[in-house]
Amino acid sequence: MDFIDLKTQYRRIKPSVDARIARVLEHGQYILGPEVSELERTLAEYVGAKHCIAASSGTDTLLIALMALDIGPGDEVITAPFTFFATGEMIAIAGAKPVFVDIDPRTYNLDPAKIEAAITSRTKAIMPVSLYGQCADFEAINAIACRHNLPVIEDGAQSFGATHHGKRSCGLSLIGSTSFFPSKPLGGYGDGGALFTNDDALAKLMREIRVHGQDRRYHHPRLGLNGRLDTLQAAVLLAKMEVFEDEVAARIRIGDRYTQLLNEAFAGSPGRVRTPYIENFNTCVYAQYTIEVDNREVFESKLKALGVPTAVHYPLALHMQPVFAHLGLPEGSFPFSEAAARRVISLPMHPYLTEEQQVAVVQAVREASG
Ligand SMILES: Cc1ncc(COP(=O)(O)O)c(C=O)c1O
């Protein structure tokens, strides 16, 4: 069993992927070719945003967003400590200070009730993460940001395709950022990412920063990056968009089925395995199907012996990472993030997981937790 099966998907979309790649090889416009603009139009429409800027990765998109908002040394950006490293890393790379606010332990996302206490005169943005495929509470976060006149950047690397109060992830705040890393809900065959906004001036800035800060060829009013998406990746992503709606529906069905099967399997011993909690105003695309268990290391090795691959997203909260030691945030600073980092484990999850495979995983989870 694969943790994420990309081969079955490829067999399904092979004619379109192969034809689109062949077309790129024929026209030869490998950098910002026509597929990149076509993808940007397709994704902007899908998200419901005015602008989409395709870029080199979900890491670079975070940095481009921060640079476009002119965030740098002396500034603070509020984010969650329980996330993939890139979220905090890019705030620090921009020269700013990541200011961590603990998560809501039910959703693993930034707890809006704790944000206001962390806002100072140096706060320049709030960057919530939509972890595991479920959006953070943007309605509540945007209201706080609005009161304090702060921009909100969604790190939607894991939530592309999810909805929040009926609106799509990446279209929920001033800037939305996502990743096309191959294992993501919309993944390419290499690195990639995209930014979304309704703001014309910000869109123009982010487009310029994506190409070395140039406003026309070889003229650079500002610094930027080599942050472009390859035309070949855009071609692959266009093929994947043809089946994406169907895959999102499958993800929701499979995630919900896991929860049902696990809750049935552990009905007699509640609390042994904690299944995901999805807010009733959200849909979750389950970039990861993540549960919580006691004695994770033992559980992990038992599942491995039973032939079920797992992964831990993430074993160390950001304030506990050696590189952030200078922030002076000792263990105990963010108890919910720290508890999650000790207890979470992700099960095999992708849109082509079969009922038989899910039943086998749940059976193995039962055995491993015994
Ligand atoms: C929450 C989060 N932010 C940022 C990133 C960075 O994306 P990428 O790997 O495309 O640079 C990822 C993905 O790995 C992620 O999960």
The ligand as a Tripos MOL2 file, in Angstrom:
@<TRIPOS>MOLECULE
LIG
   16    16     1     0     0
SMALL
NO_CHARGES

@<TRIPOS>ATOM
      1 C1          1.7440   24.4300    5.3590 C.3       1 LIG1
      2 C2          2.7770   24.4700    4.2860 C.ar      1 LIG1
      3 N1          3.3410   25.6520    3.9700 N.ar      1 LIG1
      4 C3          4.2580   25.7540    3.0040 C.ar      1 LIG1
      5 C4          4.6620   24.6520    2.2820 C.ar      1 LIG1
      6 C5          5.7430   24.8120    1.2750 C.3       1 LIG1
      7 O1          5.3640   24.4160    0.0000 O.3       1 LIG1
      8 P1          6.4720   23.9130   -1.0480 P.3       1 LIG1
      9 O2          6.9090   22.5610   -0.6200 O.co2     1 LIG1
     10 O3          5.7240   23.9050   -2.3500 O.co2     1 LIG1
     11 O4          7.5690   24.9050   -1.0560 O.co2     1 LIG1
     12 C6          4.0900   23.4000    2.5570 C.ar      1 LIG1
     13 C7          4.4240   22.2050    1.7810 C.2       1 LIG1
     14 O5          5.3010   21.4550    1.8740 O.2       1 LIG1
     15 C8          3.1420   23.2990    3.5970 C.ar      1 LIG1
     16 O6          2.5990   22.1300    3.9220 O.3       1 LIG1
@<TRIPOS>BOND
     1     1     2 1
     2     2     3 ar
     3     2    15 ar
     4     3     4 ar
     5     4     5 ar
     6     5     6 1
     7     5    12 ar
     8     6     7 1
     9     7     8 1
    10     8     9 2
    11     8    10 1
    12     8    11 1
    13    12    13 1
    14    12    15 ar
    15    13    14 2
    16    15    16 1
@<TRIPOS>SUBSTRUCTURE
     1 LIG1         1 GROUP 0 **** ****
